[in-house]
Amino acid sequence: MTLSRVKNGILLLVAGMLSACANHPSPQQTMVDDRYMVYEQTYKAYVQAEKKYLNLLFNIERMPEEEELWMMKRDQMLELLQLRDLMLQARAELDDAVQDWEKYLQEVQAEAKQAQVKQYNPNFTGRDGQRSSPGQLLPGEVKGKNQRW
């Protein structure tokens, strides 16, 4: 009974390791995920600063004589410009990471497709090189009545 439990435990451990390896994202995908998270957080900070700025404008409209509000407006505007630049930079980095990931996926697909392609007989050219034996019919060829094979 104990031996079967140990075997089951080992099998579960091996199955877990295999599934973990199969589910591990590529470095390109990890980079895209990281860049997306940076862009998303920068965007949220920009939206929050924009709301603050709009609230400040509303307060200036109500109390235009307050000098402190005007200074806060200038500072908030500078912060908005910096956050906009950071957001645009993060978006550009995200776009570059997505392009790298797409290139990687195309390479993987090309490798998989190349592995599926049959190697033809190098001694023959054209359709004859696709035959694995001299009498093999290729798709679309029909054995005629007058032909002897």
Residue, then its C-alpha position, 0 to 999 in steps of 0.5 A: m500500500t505504501l509503495s503504491r502511494v509513493k509511485n502515485g506521488i512520483l507520477l504526480l510530481v513528474a506530471g506536474m513538472l511536465s505541465a509546468c514546462a509546457n505552460h512556461p511562457s516564452p521570454q518574448q511573451t513575458m516581455v510583452d506581459d511586463r511591458y503591458m503592465v507598465y503601460e497599464q499602470t502609467y495610463k492609470a497614473y495619467v488618468q488620475a493626474e488628469k482628474k486632479y488637474l480638472n478638479l484644480l481647474f474647477n477650483i480655479e474657476r470658483m476662486p481665481e484670486e487664489e495664487e496657490l491654485w495657479m501654482m498648483k495648476r502649473d505643477q500639475m500640468l508639468e506632471l501631466l506632460q511627464l506622465r504623457d511622455l512616460m505613457l507614450q514611451a511605455r506604449a512604444e516599448l509595448d509595441d516593440a515587444v509585441q512585434d518581437w513576440e510575433k516574429y518569434l511565433q512566426e519562427v516557431q510556426a516555420e520550424a513546425k511547418q518545416a518539420q512536417v515537410k517530407q524530404y524528397n528523393p534528391n536523385f530526381t527532380g520535379r514530381d519524380g522526386q516526390r515518389s518514394s518508389p518508382g511505381q508510386l502514384l502521386p496525388g492526382e495521377v491515375k493509372g491508365k489502361n495502356q500503362r503497365w506498372 
